[in-house]
Amino acid sequence: MTRTTIDKVLRQAVRQCGKTPYRVAKDAGLEPDVVTRFLHGRDIRISTAAKICLALDLELTKRK
């Protein structure tokens, strides 16, 4: 079984959403450098990930 981490999925979603990292950050209420650093491999808090998900119209759910 291949496990995919939330950071990998979220990075892919940001890159494929059709928005610039700057626009994702602004839509999420974050500083642009937060999203840029995340895309370059830095970790983020779950609350920050949740804001990015909302900006991309994604939902964080608990795995069954």
PQR file with spaces between the fields and no chain letter, atoms N, CA, C, O and H, PARSE charges and radii, in Angstrom:
ATOM       1  N    MET     1       0.852   -1.177    0.000 -0.4000 1.5000
ATOM       2  CA   MET     1       0.000    0.000    0.000 -0.0000 2.0000
ATOM       3  C    MET     1       0.896    1.237    0.000  0.5500 1.7000
ATOM       4  O    MET     1       1.819    1.342    0.807 -0.5500 1.4000
ATOM       5  N    THR     2       0.621    2.159   -0.898 -0.4000 1.5000
ATOM       6  CA   THR     2       1.356    3.405   -0.952 -0.0000 2.0000
ATOM       7  C    THR     2       0.637    4.443   -0.107  0.5500 1.7000
ATOM       8  O    THR     2      -0.564    4.660   -0.265 -0.5500 1.4000
ATOM       9  H    THR     2      -0.130    2.074   -1.553  0.4000 1.0000
ATOM      10  N    ARG     3       1.382    5.088    0.796 -0.4000 1.5000
ATOM      11  CA   ARG     3       0.799    6.128    1.638 -0.0000 2.0000
ATOM      12  C    ARG     3       1.196    7.481    1.087  0.5500 1.7000
ATOM      13  O    ARG     3       2.361    7.722    0.769 -0.5500 1.4000
ATOM      14  H    ARG     3       2.358    4.912    0.924  0.4000 1.0000
ATOM      15  N    THR     4       0.239    8.339    0.981 -0.4000 1.5000
ATOM      16  CA   THR     4       0.487    9.696    0.524 -0.0000 2.0000
ATOM      17  C    THR     4       0.267   10.634    1.696  0.5500 1.7000
ATOM      18  O    THR     4      -0.757   10.565    2.376 -0.5500 1.4000
ATOM      19  H    THR     4      -0.707    8.144    1.240  0.4000 1.0000
ATOM      20  N    THR     5       1.223   11.501    1.924 -0.4000 1.5000
ATOM      21  CA   THR     5       1.108   12.419    3.043 -0.0000 2.0000
ATOM      22  C    THR     5       0.298   13.645    2.657  0.5500 1.7000
ATOM      23  O    THR     5       0.214   14.013    1.486 -0.5500 1.4000
ATOM      24  H    THR     5       2.054   11.557    1.371  0.4000 1.0000
ATOM      25  N    ILE     6      -0.292   14.265    3.658 -0.4000 1.5000
ATOM      26  CA   ILE     6      -1.126   15.440    3.411 -0.0000 2.0000
ATOM      27  C    ILE     6      -0.312   16.562    2.776  0.5500 1.7000
ATOM      28  O    ILE     6      -0.828   17.275    1.914 -0.5500 1.4000
ATOM      29  H    ILE     6      -0.224   13.966    4.610  0.4000 1.0000
ATOM      30  N    ASP     7       0.934   16.735    3.175 -0.4000 1.5000
ATOM      31  CA   ASP     7       1.724   17.818    2.595 -0.0000 2.0000
ATOM      32  C    ASP     7       1.968   17.595    1.109  0.5500 1.7000
ATOM      33  O    ASP     7       1.951   18.547    0.328 -0.5500 1.4000
ATOM      34  H    ASP     7       1.352   16.156    3.875  0.4000 1.0000
ATOM      35  N    LYS     8       2.193   16.355    0.715 -0.4000 1.5000
ATOM      36  CA   LYS     8       2.404   16.050   -0.698 -0.0000 2.0000
ATOM      37  C    LYS     8       1.134   16.331   -1.506  0.5500 1.7000
ATOM      38  O    LYS     8       1.197   16.928   -2.581 -0.5500 1.4000
ATOM      39  H    LYS     8       2.207   15.582    1.350  0.4000 1.0000
ATOM      40  N    VAL     9       0.004   15.908   -0.994 -0.4000 1.5000
ATOM      41  CA   VAL     9      -1.274   16.116   -1.673 -0.0000 2.0000
ATOM      42  C    VAL     9      -1.590   17.610   -1.761  0.5500 1.7000
ATOM      43  O    VAL     9      -2.039   18.092   -2.800 -0.5500 1.4000
ATOM      44  H    VAL     9      -0.047   15.424   -0.120  0.4000 1.0000
ATOM      45  N    LEU    10      -1.356   18.335   -0.676 -0.4000 1.5000
ATOM      46  CA   LEU    10      -1.665   19.758   -0.658 -0.0000 2.0000
ATOM      47  C    LEU    10      -0.734   20.546   -1.584  0.5500 1.7000
ATOM      48  O    LEU    10      -1.177   21.465   -2.273 -0.5500 1.4000
ATOM      49  H    LEU    10      -0.990   17.944    0.169  0.4000 1.0000
ATOM      50  N    ARG    11       0.537   20.193   -1.599 -0.4000 1.5000
ATOM      51  CA   ARG    11       1.465   20.857   -2.522 -0.0000 2.0000
ATOM      52  C    ARG    11       1.024   20.640   -3.973  0.5500 1.7000
ATOM      53  O    ARG    11       1.032   21.571   -4.778 -0.5500 1.4000
ATOM      54  H    ARG    11       0.897   19.447   -1.038  0.4000 1.0000
ATOM      55  N    GLN    12       0.645   19.424   -4.292 -0.4000 1.5000
ATOM      56  CA   GLN    12       0.186   19.100   -5.641 -0.0000 2.0000
ATOM      57  C    GLN    12      -1.082   19.886   -5.975  0.5500 1.7000
ATOM      58  O    GLN    12      -1.227   20.388   -7.090 -0.5500 1.4000
ATOM      59  H    GLN    12       0.638   18.667   -3.638  0.4000 1.0000
ATOM      60  N    ALA    13      -1.986   19.993   -5.023 -0.4000 1.5000
ATOM      61  CA   ALA    13      -3.233   20.732   -5.249 -0.0000 2.0000
ATOM      62  C    ALA    13      -2.956   22.208   -5.513  0.5500 1.7000
ATOM      63  O    ALA    13      -3.575   22.808   -6.391 -0.5500 1.4000
ATOM      64  H    ALA    13      -1.868   19.586   -4.118  0.4000 1.0000
ATOM      65  N    VAL    14      -2.033   22.793   -4.761 -0.4000 1.5000
ATOM      66  CA   VAL    14      -1.693   24.205   -4.973 -0.0000 2.0000
ATOM      67  C    VAL    14      -1.094   24.390   -6.357  0.5500 1.7000
ATOM      68  O    VAL    14      -1.438   25.337   -7.064 -0.5500 1.4000
ATOM      69  H    VAL    14      -1.530   22.305   -4.047  0.4000 1.0000
ATOM      70  N    ARG    15      -0.211   23.502   -6.742 -0.4000 1.5000
ATOM      71  CA   ARG    15       0.455   23.629   -8.048 -0.0000 2.0000
ATOM      72  C    ARG    15      -0.514   23.433   -9.216  0.5500 1.7000
ATOM      73  O    ARG    15      -0.319   23.998  -10.292 -0.5500 1.4000
ATOM      74  H    ARG    15       0.068   22.733   -6.168  0.4000 1.0000
ATOM      75  N    GLN    16      -1.551   22.635   -9.000 -0.4000 1.5000
ATOM      76  CA   GLN    16      -2.468   22.308  -10.091 -0.0000 2.0000
ATOM      77  C    GLN    16      -3.763   23.112  -10.081  0.5500 1.7000
ATOM      78  O    GLN    16      -4.620   22.893  -10.937 -0.5500 1.4000
ATOM      79  H    GLN    16      -1.710   22.176   -8.126  0.4000 1.0000
ATOM      80  N    CYS    17      -3.927   24.018   -9.156 -0.4000 1.5000
ATOM      81  CA   CYS    17      -5.208   24.715   -9.011 -0.0000 2.0000
ATOM      82  C    CYS    17      -5.439   25.812  -10.030  0.5500 1.7000
ATOM      83  O    CYS    17      -6.567   26.282  -10.183 -0.5500 1.4000
ATOM      84  H    CYS    17      -3.231   24.196   -8.460  0.4000 1.0000
ATOM      85  N    GLY    18      -4.399   26.229  -10.727 -0.4000 1.5000
ATOM      86  CA   GLY    18      -4.558   27.300  -11.700 -0.0000 2.0000
ATOM      87  C    GLY    18      -4.372   28.685  -11.120  0.5500 1.7000
ATOM      88  O    GLY    18      -4.495   29.681  -11.833 -0.5500 1.4000
ATOM      89  H    GLY    18      -3.483   25.848  -10.603  0.4000 1.0000
ATOM      90  N    LYS    19      -4.075   28.759   -9.827 -0.4000 1.5000
ATOM      91  CA   LYS    19      -3.811   30.040   -9.170 -0.0000 2.0000
ATOM      92  C    LYS    19      -2.316   30.155   -8.891  0.5500 1.7000
ATOM      93  O    LYS    19      -1.615   29.152   -8.752 -0.5500 1.4000
ATOM      94  H    LYS    19      -3.975   27.950   -9.248  0.4000 1.0000
ATOM      95  N    THR    20      -1.848   31.378   -8.814 -0.4000 1.5000
ATOM      96  CA   THR    20      -0.459   31.581   -8.405 -0.0000 2.0000
ATOM      97  C    THR    20      -0.362   31.331   -6.902  0.5500 1.7000
ATOM      98  O    THR    20      -1.359   31.450   -6.190 -0.5500 1.4000
ATOM      99  H    THR    20      -2.417   32.193   -8.927  0.4000 1.0000
ATOM     100  N    PRO    21       0.831   30.985   -6.414 -0.5600 1.5000
ATOM     101  CA   PRO    21       1.002   30.858   -4.961  0.2800 2.0000
ATOM     102  C    PRO    21       0.595   32.135   -4.220  0.5500 1.7000
ATOM     103  O    PRO    21       0.051   32.075   -3.118 -0.5500 1.4000
ATOM     104  N    TYR    22       0.866   33.291   -4.837 -0.4000 1.5000
ATOM     105  CA   TYR    22       0.474   34.568   -4.235 -0.0000 2.0000
ATOM     106  C    TYR    22      -1.039   34.633   -4.073  0.5500 1.7000
ATOM     107  O    TYR    22      -1.522   35.028   -3.012 -0.5500 1.4000
ATOM     108  H    TYR    22       1.308   33.340   -5.732  0.4000 1.0000
ATOM     109  N    ARG    23      -1.803   34.254   -5.106 -0.4000 1.5000
ATOM     110  CA   ARG    23      -3.263   34.298   -5.050 -0.0000 2.0000
ATOM     111  C    ARG    23      -3.797   33.296   -4.038  0.5500 1.7000
ATOM     112  O    ARG    23      -4.751   33.594   -3.319 -0.5500 1.4000
ATOM     113  H    ARG    23      -1.410   33.933   -5.968  0.4000 1.0000
ATOM     114  N    VAL    24      -3.195   32.113   -3.970 -0.4000 1.5000
ATOM     115  CA   VAL    24      -3.619   31.118   -2.970 -0.0000 2.0000
ATOM     116  C    VAL    24      -3.428   31.690   -1.573  0.5500 1.7000
ATOM     117  O    VAL    24      -4.311   31.582   -0.723 -0.5500 1.4000
ATOM     118  H    VAL    24      -2.419   31.871   -4.554  0.4000 1.0000
ATOM     119  N    ALA    25      -2.271   32.300   -1.342 -0.4000 1.5000
ATOM     120  CA   ALA    25      -1.982   32.879   -0.032 -0.0000 2.0000
ATOM     121  C    ALA    25      -2.997   33.963    0.319  0.5500 1.7000
ATOM     122  O    ALA    25      -3.542   33.965    1.422 -0.5500 1.4000
ATOM     123  H    ALA    25      -1.554   32.389   -2.033  0.4000 1.0000
ATOM     124  N    LYS    26      -3.251   34.868   -0.595 -0.4000 1.5000
ATOM     125  CA   LYS    26      -4.191   35.960   -0.328 -0.0000 2.0000
ATOM     126  C    LYS    26      -5.600   35.423   -0.095  0.5500 1.7000
ATOM     127  O    LYS    26      -6.304   35.903    0.793 -0.5500 1.4000
ATOM     128  H    LYS    26      -2.808   34.866   -1.491  0.4000 1.0000
ATOM     129  N    ASP    27      -6.017   34.440   -0.877 -0.4000 1.5000
ATOM     130  CA   ASP    27      -7.341   33.836   -0.691 -0.0000 2.0000
ATOM     131  C    ASP    27      -7.446   33.118    0.651  0.5500 1.7000
ATOM     132  O    ASP    27      -8.527   33.022    1.232 -0.5500 1.4000
ATOM     133  H    ASP    27      -5.446   34.050   -1.599  0.4000 1.0000
ATOM     134  N    ALA    28      -6.310   32.615    1.136 -0.4000 1.5000
ATOM     135  CA   ALA    28      -6.279   31.890    2.411 -0.0000 2.0000
ATOM     136  C    ALA    28      -6.057   32.814    3.599  0.5500 1.7000
ATOM     137  O    ALA    28      -6.135   32.379    4.748 -0.5500 1.4000
ATOM     138  H    ALA    28      -5.432   32.693    0.663  0.4000 1.0000
ATOM     139  N    GLY    29      -5.780   34.092    3.330 -0.4000 1.5000
ATOM     140  CA   GLY    29      -5.513   35.027    4.426 -0.0000 2.0000
ATOM     141  C    GLY    29      -4.121   34.852    5.010  0.5500 1.7000
ATOM     142  O    GLY    29      -3.896   35.116    6.192 -0.5500 1.4000
ATOM     143  H    GLY    29      -5.717   34.446    2.397  0.4000 1.0000
ATOM     144  N    LEU    30      -3.191   34.406    4.180 -0.4000 1.5000
ATOM     145  CA   LEU    30      -1.815   34.146    4.618 -0.0000 2.0000
ATOM     146  C    LEU    30      -0.849   35.082    3.910  0.5500 1.7000
ATOM     147  O    LEU    30      -1.168   35.659    2.871 -0.5500 1.4000
ATOM     148  H    LEU    30      -3.373   34.192    3.221  0.4000 1.0000
ATOM     149  N    GLU    31       0.323   35.219    4.482 -0.4000 1.5000
ATOM     150  CA   GLU    31       1.391   35.948    3.810 -0.0000 2.0000
ATOM     151  C    GLU    31       1.891   35.087    2.646  0.5500 1.7000
ATOM     152  O    GLU    31       2.017   33.872    2.801 -0.5500 1.4000
ATOM     153  H    GLU    31       0.582   34.750    5.326  0.4000 1.0000
ATOM     154  N    PRO    32       2.172   35.677    1.507 -0.5600 1.5000
ATOM     155  CA   PRO    32       2.622   34.905    0.348  0.2800 2.0000
ATOM     156  C    PRO    32       3.865   34.056    0.602  0.5500 1.7000
ATOM     157  O    PRO    32       3.999   32.967    0.042 -0.5500 1.4000
ATOM     158  N    ASP    33       4.777   34.551    1.444 -0.4000 1.5000
ATOM     159  CA   ASP    33       5.995   33.774    1.697 -0.0000 2.0000
ATOM     160  C    ASP    33       5.713   32.469    2.423  0.5500 1.7000
ATOM     161  O    ASP    33       6.504   31.531    2.326 -0.5500 1.4000
ATOM     162  H    ASP    33       4.669   35.435    1.898  0.4000 1.0000
ATOM     163  N    VAL    34       4.602   32.386    3.150 -0.4000 1.5000
ATOM     164  CA   VAL    34       4.234   31.135    3.837 -0.0000 2.0000
ATOM     165  C    VAL    34       3.951   30.042    2.804  0.5500 1.7000
ATOM     166  O    VAL    34       4.428   28.915    2.933 -0.5500 1.4000
ATOM     167  H    VAL    34       3.959   33.148    3.230  0.4000 1.0000
ATOM     168  N    VAL    35       3.172   30.388    1.787 -0.4000 1.5000
ATOM     169  CA   VAL    35       2.831   29.416    0.749 -0.0000 2.0000
ATOM     170  C    VAL    35       4.065   29.080   -0.084  0.5500 1.7000
ATOM     171  O    VAL    35       4.294   27.916   -0.413 -0.5500 1.4000
ATOM     172  H    VAL    35       2.785   31.304    1.682  0.4000 1.0000
ATOM     173  N    THR    36       4.846   30.077   -0.421 -0.4000 1.5000
ATOM     174  CA   THR    36       6.057   29.840   -1.210 -0.0000 2.0000
ATOM     175  C    THR    36       7.017   28.916   -0.482  0.5500 1.7000
ATOM     176  O    THR    36       7.553   27.984   -1.083 -0.5500 1.4000
ATOM     177  H    THR    36       4.660   31.022   -0.154  0.4000 1.0000
ATOM     178  N    ARG    37       7.243   29.160    0.803 -0.4000 1.5000
ATOM     179  CA   ARG    37       8.142   28.285    1.580 -0.0000 2.0000
ATOM     180  C    ARG    37       7.580   26.865    1.664  0.5500 1.7000
ATOM     181  O    ARG    37       8.327   25.891    1.572 -0.5500 1.4000
ATOM     182  H    ARG    37       6.808   29.917    1.291  0.4000 1.0000
ATOM     183  N    PHE    38       6.262   26.753    1.838 -0.4000 1.5000
ATOM     184  CA   PHE    38       5.626   25.437    1.883 -0.0000 2.0000
ATOM     185  C    PHE    38       5.857   24.684    0.573  0.5500 1.7000
ATOM     186  O    PHE    38       6.196   23.500    0.585 -0.5500 1.4000
ATOM     187  H    PHE    38       5.655   27.544    1.913  0.4000 1.0000
ATOM     188  N    LEU    39       5.675   25.368   -0.548 -0.4000 1.5000
ATOM     189  CA   LEU    39       5.876   24.727   -1.841 -0.0000 2.0000
ATOM     190  C    LEU    39       7.314   24.292   -2.062  0.5500 1.7000
ATOM     191  O    LEU    39       7.583   23.400   -2.867 -0.5500 1.4000
ATOM     192  H    LEU    39       5.401   26.329   -0.557  0.4000 1.0000
ATOM     193  N    HIS    40       8.241   24.923   -1.347 -0.4000 1.5000
ATOM     194  CA   HIS    40       9.653   24.559   -1.453 -0.0000 2.0000
ATOM     195  C    HIS    40      10.096   23.580   -0.363  0.5500 1.7000
ATOM     196  O    HIS    40      11.293   23.375   -0.157 -0.5500 1.4000
ATOM     197  H    HIS    40       8.023   25.648   -0.693  0.4000 1.0000
ATOM     198  N    GLY    41       9.123   22.974    0.335 -0.4000 1.5000
ATOM     199  CA   GLY    41       9.452   21.894    1.252 -0.0000 2.0000
ATOM     200  C    GLY    41       9.362   22.181    2.732  0.5500 1.7000
ATOM     201  O    GLY    41       9.565   21.274    3.539 -0.5500 1.4000
ATOM     202  H    GLY    41       8.151   23.140    0.167  0.4000 1.0000
ATOM     203  N    ARG    42       9.066   23.405    3.118 -0.4000 1.5000
ATOM     204  CA   ARG    42       8.945   23.715    4.541 -0.0000 2.0000
ATOM     205  C    ARG    42       7.634   23.170    5.095  0.5500 1.7000
ATOM     206  O    ARG    42       6.641   23.065    4.376 -0.5500 1.4000
ATOM     207  H    ARG    42       8.901   24.142    2.463  0.4000 1.0000
ATOM     208  N    ASP    43       7.642   22.830    6.360 -0.4000 1.5000
ATOM     209  CA   ASP    43       6.436   22.357    7.032 -0.0000 2.0000
ATOM     210  C    ASP    43       5.541   23.535    7.396  0.5500 1.7000
ATOM     211  O    ASP    43       6.010   24.662    7.555 -0.5500 1.4000
ATOM     212  H    ASP    43       8.449   22.916    6.945  0.4000 1.0000
ATOM     213  N    ILE    44       4.240   23.257    7.526 -0.4000 1.5000
ATOM     214  CA   ILE    44       3.284   24.257    7.970 -0.0000 2.0000
ATOM     215  C    ILE    44       2.417   23.638    9.061  0.5500 1.7000
ATOM     216  O    ILE    44       2.351   22.417    9.203 -0.5500 1.4000
ATOM     217  H    ILE    44       3.859   22.341    7.397  0.4000 1.0000
ATOM     218  N    ARG    45       1.764   24.486    9.816 -0.4000 1.5000
ATOM     219  CA   ARG    45       0.835   24.025   10.853 -0.0000 2.0000
ATOM     220  C    ARG    45      -0.440   23.495   10.191  0.5500 1.7000
ATOM     221  O    ARG    45      -0.761   23.848    9.057 -0.5500 1.4000
ATOM     222  H    ARG    45       1.817   25.478    9.700  0.4000 1.0000
ATOM     223  N    ILE    46      -1.144   22.657   10.910 -0.4000 1.5000
ATOM     224  CA   ILE    46      -2.394   22.113   10.385 -0.0000 2.0000
ATOM     225  C    ILE    46      -3.408   23.236   10.175  0.5500 1.7000
ATOM     226  O    ILE    46      -4.217   23.167    9.250 -0.5500 1.4000
ATOM     227  H    ILE    46      -0.884   22.369   11.832  0.4000 1.0000
ATOM     228  N    SER    47      -3.378   24.259   11.013 -0.4000 1.5000
ATOM     229  CA   SER    47      -4.300   25.388   10.832 -0.0000 2.0000
ATOM     230  C    SER    47      -4.004   26.132    9.530  0.5500 1.7000
ATOM     231  O    SER    47      -4.923   26.615    8.869 -0.5500 1.4000
ATOM     232  H    SER    47      -2.721   24.315   11.765  0.4000 1.0000
ATOM     233  N    THR    48      -2.736   26.224    9.163 -0.4000 1.5000
ATOM     234  CA   THR    48      -2.352   26.849    7.897 -0.0000 2.0000
ATOM     235  C    THR    48      -2.791   25.971    6.731  0.5500 1.7000
ATOM     236  O    THR    48      -3.288   26.471    5.722 -0.5500 1.4000
ATOM     237  H    THR    48      -1.989   25.832    9.701  0.4000 1.0000
ATOM     238  N    ALA    49      -2.608   24.671    6.870 -0.4000 1.5000
ATOM     239  CA   ALA    49      -3.057   23.744    5.831 -0.0000 2.0000
ATOM     240  C    ALA    49      -4.570   23.852    5.640  0.5500 1.7000
ATOM     241  O    ALA    49      -5.064   23.801    4.514 -0.5500 1.4000
ATOM     242  H    ALA    49      -2.204   24.264    7.690  0.4000 1.0000
ATOM     243  N    ALA    50      -5.290   24.000    6.727 -0.4000 1.5000
ATOM     244  CA   ALA    50      -6.745   24.135    6.644 -0.0000 2.0000
ATOM     245  C    ALA    50      -7.139   25.402    5.892  0.5500 1.7000
ATOM     246  O    ALA    50      -8.094   25.388    5.116 -0.5500 1.4000
ATOM     247  H    ALA    50      -4.889   24.041    7.642  0.4000 1.0000
ATOM     248  N    LYS    51      -6.418   26.489    6.113 -0.4000 1.5000
ATOM     249  CA   LYS    51      -6.705   27.738    5.400 -0.0000 2.0000
ATOM     250  C    LYS    51      -6.437   27.584    3.904  0.5500 1.7000
ATOM     251  O    LYS    51      -7.207   28.074    3.078 -0.5500 1.4000
ATOM     252  H    LYS    51      -5.643   26.500    6.744  0.4000 1.0000
ATOM     253  N    ILE    52      -5.357   26.911    3.563 -0.4000 1.5000
ATOM     254  CA   ILE    52      -5.051   26.673    2.153 -0.0000 2.0000
ATOM     255  C    ILE    52      -6.132   25.797    1.531  0.5500 1.7000
ATOM     256  O    ILE    52      -6.567   26.045    0.406 -0.5500 1.4000
ATOM     257  H    ILE    52      -4.731   26.513    4.234  0.4000 1.0000
ATOM     258  N    CYS    53      -6.560   24.785    2.253 -0.4000 1.5000
ATOM     259  CA   CYS    53      -7.631   23.918    1.747 -0.0000 2.0000
ATOM     260  C    CYS    53      -8.904   24.727    1.477  0.5500 1.7000
ATOM     261  O    CYS    53      -9.544   24.542    0.442 -0.5500 1.4000
ATOM     262  H    CYS    53      -6.207   24.583    3.167  0.4000 1.0000
ATOM     263  N    LEU    54      -9.268   25.601    2.378 -0.4000 1.5000
ATOM     264  CA   LEU    54     -10.461   26.426    2.171 -0.0000 2.0000
ATOM     265  C    LEU    54     -10.306   27.305    0.936  0.5500 1.7000
ATOM     266  O    LEU    54     -11.253   27.472    0.168 -0.5500 1.4000
ATOM     267  H    LEU    54      -8.748   25.751    3.219  0.4000 1.0000
ATOM     268  N    ALA    55      -9.121   27.861    0.745 -0.4000 1.5000
ATOM     269  CA   ALA    55      -8.871   28.723   -0.416 -0.0000 2.0000
ATOM     270  C    ALA    55      -8.971   27.940   -1.727  0.5500 1.7000
ATOM     271  O    ALA    55      -9.282   28.506   -2.775 -0.5500 1.4000
ATOM     272  H    ALA    55      -8.352   27.725    1.370  0.4000 1.0000
ATOM     273  N    LEU    56      -8.704   26.639   -1.658 -0.4000 1.5000
ATOM     274  CA   LEU    56      -8.758   25.786   -2.850 -0.0000 2.0000
ATOM     275  C    LEU    56     -10.067   25.012   -2.946  0.5500 1.7000
ATOM     276  O    LEU    56     -10.243   24.190   -3.845 -0.5500 1.4000
ATOM     277  H    LEU    56      -8.452   26.179   -0.807  0.4000 1.0000
ATOM     278  N    ASP    57     -10.984   25.276   -2.020 -0.4000 1.5000
ATOM     279  CA   ASP    57     -12.263   24.580   -1.956 -0.0000 2.0000
ATOM     280  C    ASP    57     -12.062   23.079   -1.751  0.5500 1.7000
ATOM     281  O    ASP    57     -12.748   22.253   -2.353 -0.5500 1.4000
ATOM     282  H    ASP    57     -10.841   25.944   -1.289  0.4000 1.0000
ATOM     283  N    LEU    58     -11.108   22.752   -0.889 -0.4000 1.5000
ATOM     284  CA   LEU    58     -10.846   21.366   -0.504 -0.0000 2.0000
ATOM     285  C    LEU    58     -11.275   21.177    0.938  0.5500 1.7000
ATOM     286  O    LEU    58     -11.469   22.151    1.666 -0.5500 1.4000
ATOM     287  H    LEU    58     -10.551   23.423   -0.400  0.4000 1.0000
ATOM     288  N    GLU    59     -11.424   19.937    1.351 -0.4000 1.5000
ATOM     289  CA   GLU    59     -11.842   19.623    2.702 -0.0000 2.0000
ATOM     290  C    GLU    59     -10.878   18.641    3.346  0.5500 1.7000
ATOM     291  O    GLU    59     -10.546   17.606    2.768 -0.5500 1.4000
ATOM     292  H    GLU    59     -11.267   19.146    0.759  0.4000 1.0000
ATOM     293  N    LEU    60     -10.436   18.976    4.545 -0.4000 1.5000
ATOM     294  CA   LEU    60      -9.628   18.039    5.327 -0.0000 2.0000
ATOM     295  C    LEU    60     -10.581   17.084    6.040  0.5500 1.7000
ATOM     296  O    LEU    60     -11.511   17.525    6.716 -0.5500 1.4000
ATOM     297  H    LEU    60     -10.705   19.816    5.014  0.4000 1.0000
ATOM     298  N    THR    61     -10.358   15.798    5.897 -0.4000 1.5000
ATOM     299  CA   THR    61     -11.197   14.826    6.587 -0.0000 2.0000
ATOM     300  C    THR    61     -10.326   13.793    7.264  0.5500 1.7000
ATOM     301  O    THR    61      -9.191   13.543    6.857 -0.5500 1.4000
ATOM     302  H    THR    61      -9.603   15.439    5.348  0.4000 1.0000
ATOM     303  N    LYS    62     -10.872   13.205    8.296 -0.4000 1.5000
ATOM     304  CA   LYS    62     -10.188   12.154    9.012 -0.0000 2.0000
ATOM     305  C    LYS    62     -10.261   10.874    8.192  0.5500 1.7000
ATOM     306  O    LYS    62     -11.305   10.530    7.638 -0.5500 1.4000
ATOM     307  H    LYS    62     -11.794   13.408    8.627  0.4000 1.0000
ATOM     308  N    ARG    63      -9.151   10.190    8.129 -0.4000 1.5000
ATOM     309  CA   ARG    63      -9.098    8.930    7.405 -0.0000 2.0000
ATOM     310  C    ARG    63      -9.799    7.844    8.213  0.5500 1.7000
ATOM     311  O    ARG    63      -9.677    7.789    9.437 -0.5500 1.4000
ATOM     312  H    ARG    63      -8.303   10.469    8.579  0.4000 1.0000
ATOM     313  N    LYS    64     -10.517    7.003    7.532 -0.4000 1.5000
ATOM     314  CA   LYS    64     -11.249    5.928    8.222 -0.0000 2.0000
ATOM     315  C    LYS    64     -10.357    4.768    8.521  0.5500 1.7000
ATOM     316  O    LYS    64     -10.805    3.777    9.097 -0.5500 1.4000
ATOM     317  H    LYS    64     -10.616    7.047    6.538  0.4000 1.0000
